[in-house]
Amino acid sequence: MKISSADFIISNSDVAKCPNNPFPEYAFIGRSNVGKSSLINALMSRKSLAKTSGRPGKTQLINHFLINKNWFLVDLPGYGYARTSKSTKKTFQKFITNYFKQRTQLVSAFVLVDCRHEPQKIDLAFMEWLATNSVPFFIIFTKADKLTPNTLPKHIENYKNKMLEFWEEMPPYFITSSSSKQGCDEVLTHIDQLNQEFYKNIK
């Protein structure tokens, strides 16, 4: 998929105020230090579409970006490390939960996971919550360039083995790097295929 346009539309914490357009949308979410904003910018071939920061937890609202005038990329607040008060974290959790439960335009979530680390309980619990609530999702392993070519497959295999302790099969996944753009074409191609299916079904 070629990105011809990527425009910021709105930020808010109320699902009811999200865009009314019937366009398909894809939500990107992960722990606060997973490199989500950098990956979004790499996918869109933009330097600062999503705001990056040295301080994890910068994203604190539901951010809608209209891509190619026919689908939305949704940047959701990270979880797990944001330097915010407990009450603010509860607010995040509430509107994230409402988004996934109420947003009928959502086609799929992309759960970002730092491939350098062992499987984290918070990631595993969140993916279990998505499955329990019938929210389709894919895993995006980030920061692949931070591991050696020999180490990366071992880390992915370890993650698979941990997932298979609880899941019948490993959810579909992509291996990416925002700096080298590894895996970006694969993610966009998959979204393009989902878009084609979406528009075919509404005709």
Secondary structure, 3 states (H helix, E strand, C coil): CCCCCEEEEEEECCHHHCCCCCCCEEEEEEECCCCHHHHHHHHHCCCCCCCCCCCCCCCCCEEEEEECCCEEEEECCCECCCCCCHHHHHHHHHHHHHHHHHCCCEEEEEEEEECCCCCCHHHHHHHHHHHHCCCCEEEEEECHHHCCCCHHHHHHHHHHHHHCCCCCCCCCEEECCCCCCCCHHHHHHHHHHHHHHHHHHCC
